[in-house]
Amino acid sequence: MSEYFFLPLASLPFPKIDPVIVNIGPLAVHWYGVGYIVGILFAWWYAKRLVTNARLWPDGHLPMKPEDLDDFIVWAAIGVVLGGRTGYVLFYDLPRYIAHPLDIFAVWQGGMSFHGGLLGVILAMTLFSLKRRIPTWTLFDVVSAGVPVGLGLVRVANFINSELWGRPSDVPWAIEFPNGGPFTRHPSQLYEALLEGLVLFLVLRFLTHSRLKLKTPRFVGGAFICGYGLSRIFVEFFREPDQQIGYLLHTNWLTMGMILSTPMVLAGIWAMATAKPAPHPQAA
């Protein structure tokens, strides 16, 4: 038996985790949905901690009340769901939904776009900040700082669901997904969870608490947009493209995720490069 320890590791076993956490009558609670809910709640809790920490703001002047974020969470949830679903329909599978328009409302079948969800939240933040007379970029900075945790959780849920898996590979940590054909594949969902989730959160934490970049409106938000875009483009080289789209422009590498993420990188770089320290409240 000992000779088996010297054989190369062909793949890792796919963990048998039920995508449904619990069934409550006709209601099924999925890891995917819990990931979204926990992510939104964490971003809300974390944002409230940021806006009550006077050390992070110019002259200790807090930019908004915690109660404002209590009200905004509803706007954010609506923006994420409507934007994410609309983005998926438009960017990834429009012909299908034109042929079967009622499927647009079948969200339990899956199909959410981060880029669409981001646009939905940006719209929600813009409208909410104007209504409450809160600096829009400051709200964006505060909300962005906690979002990576939710992104990481949702990517882990994608892994549990055996969806959005990676390209075929023979790396030692490759996994044979139950519905991924007779191939071992990159666990690209976990790559995304690490980069878009843990790493990006730690980078933003460093910017907010060590570099005090919340005193420079739109820098943290720009870092989030740029960081996500770079992470997504990198992982797309290991991720299998959506079957209904495939590779673009007759290449074997260019994907829709790369195209949608490139403007994010450019916008994030612009935001950081043009960000200026906020004026002191006394001089405003």
N, C-alpha and C positions, 0 to 999 in steps of 0.2 A: 504493500500500500504506500510505502514511503516514496516510491518513485513518482507518484502523482504530484508530490509537492514541487517537483522540478519541471513539470510541464508548463508551457506558457499559458497564461490566463487568457482564454479566448473571449470571454465576455462575463459580465456580472449578471446575476439573475434579476429579473424584474420583480420588484416587491409586490406581493399580492395585497394591495390595500384597496378596499372597496371605495369607489368614488362617492358613494352615498354614506354619510356618517350615520344617519338614523332615519327611519321612516316613522312619521307620526300620522297615522291614518293614511289619507291619500297624499300627504305632503312628504316629499323626500328632501332632506337637508344634505346638500352636496358640499364637498370640500371647496369647490370652485366658488360657490356663492359665499361661503364662510370667509374665503380669502378676501373677497371684495369688501364684505362687511367689516371684518377686522381691520383691513387696510384703511378704510375710510374713518373708522373710529379712532385708530391710532393717530392718523394725520390730524384729526380734530383735537385729540388730547395733547399731542405734541405741540401743535400750533398754539394752544392756550398756554402751555408752559413758556413758549418763546415770548409771547406778548405780555407776560407778567414778570419777565426777567429784565429789570431795568438796566442791568449791566450791558445788555446787548444793543441798546438804543442810544441815539445821540442825547447826551445830558440826562440820561435816564428817563426821557420822555416817551411814554408808552404810546404806540401808534393807533391802538384800537382797544376796545373793551373785550374781555373774554366772552361776554354775552353776544357780541357780534359774531363770533365764531360758532356759538351755539346755534344761532339762526342760519349761518351760512352752510352748515353741514347738510341741511335739506337741499339747498341749491346745488351743492357739490354732488350729492348723490344723484340728483336728477340729471345734472350735466354729464356725469360719468356714464350713466345707463343709456340715456338718449344719444349722446355723442358717440359712445362706443359702438352701439348697435347700428346707428346710421353710418358711421365710418366703415364698419365691416360690410354692410350692404353695398355701399358705393365703391369702396376700394377693392374688395376682394371677391365678391360673388354677385355682381349686379345682374347678369343675364338670368341667373336662377331666380332671383327675387322678382324680376320683371315677369317671368313666366308663372311664378307662384307667389303673388304679392302677400297672401295671408301668412306665409312663412316668416315674413318680417317680424311678426309679433310672437313667433315661437322661440322666445329667448332661451327656454329650457333646453333647446337643441344645441346650444352653444353658438358662438360667433360674435366676438367682441373685438373691436380694434382699439389699441392703445392710442393711436394717433387721432382717431375720432373722439375718443373719450377726453383726450387732452384739449381738443378744440371745444368740446362741450363745456369743460370746466373753465377754460379761459373765458368763454362767453358768459358763464355764470358769475365768475369773479368780476368781470368788467361791469355787468349790470348791478351786481350787489354792491360793489365799491362805490359806484356812482350814487346809488340809492342811499347808502350810509355815509357818503362823503369821506371815504377811506382812500388813501393813495392806492391806486390799482396795483402798481408794481410792488408795493410793500405787502399787500395781501398775497400777491403771487409768490413773493419770497417766502413768506411765513408758511403758506400751504405746501409749497414745493419741498421744503426741508424734511417733511415727514412722509411724503408720498412713496419713496423707494421701498419702505417696509411692505406696503401693500402690493407693490409690483413683484417683490420677491415671493410673497405668499401665493399670489395668483400663478406665478410660474411653477412653483412647487405643486400647486393643484393641477396645472397642465400635465406635469409629470405623472401624478397619480392617475389622471384620466387617460394616460397613454395617448396623448395628442400633441401635435406640434413637435414631433420628435425630429432628431437630427438626420444628417446624411449618413449613408453606409460608411462604416469605419471598422478598422481592426485594432484600434487602440485598446490597451488592457482594460480600460473602464467602460468600453462599449457595452451596450445593452440590447438584447433582442426583445423589442416591444411586442406585446401580444397581437397588435394589429398593424405592425410595421413590416410585414413580409418576412421572408426567410433570411433576414440580414441582421447583423449587429450594427447598431447605430450610435452616433454621438448622443448622449443625454443633454441635448442643447437647452432643454428647459431649465436644467440645473445650472448651466453656464449663465443663462440669463438671470436666474434667481440670485446668483452670486454677484454678477456685475451690476445689473440694474437695481438689485436689492441691497445687499450688504455693503458692497464696496461704495456704491453711490451714496448711500446713507452716511457712511463714515466720512466720505469726502465733504459732504454738505455740513455734517456736524463740525468738522474741523473749521470750515469757513465761518459758520455762525458763532462758535464758541471760542475758538482760538484766534481767528483772524478778524472777528467782529464785523463780518461783511454785511450784517443786517443794517449797519449804519450807512451802507452804500446801496441804495435802492436799485433793484433789478440785477445785482451781481449774483446773488444766490439763485434766483430764478433762472438766470442765464446759464449758470453752472449746471443746474439740474437738466435743462433742455439739451445743452451740449453733451453732458455726460451720458444721458440716456441715448441720444442719437449715436454717439461713438460706440457705446456698448452694444446697441442693437445692430449696427452695421457690422461690427466684429463678429458677433454670434451668427449673423446671417450666412457667413461663410461655412458654418458647420450645421446649419438648420436646413431641413428639407423644405423647399418652397411649397406654397399651397398648391395642391394638385390641380385645382381649376385654373390656376394662373401659370404655374411653372416658372422657368427662367425667362427673362425679358430680353428683347433686342437680339435674339439669336445667339445668346451667350450661354455658358454653363455655370454662371456665377451671379449674374445680376438679378436681384429679386425686388418685389414691390416694397418689402420692408426697408431695403437700402434706399430706394428712391424717396420714400416718405420720410426717412430719417435724415437724409442729407440736408434739407432745408432747416431742420432742427439744429444741426451742428452749426450751420452758418448763423442762424438767428441767435443761438446761445453765445457764440463768439462775439457777435455785434453787441449783445446786451452787456456782456462783461467788459468789453473794450470801451464802451461809451458810458458806463455807470460812473456816477460821481457821488461823493459823500453828500448826504442830506444836509441842508442848512440847519444850523442850530435853531431850536424852536423860538428862542428869543429874537432871532434875526429874521424869522420867516414872515 
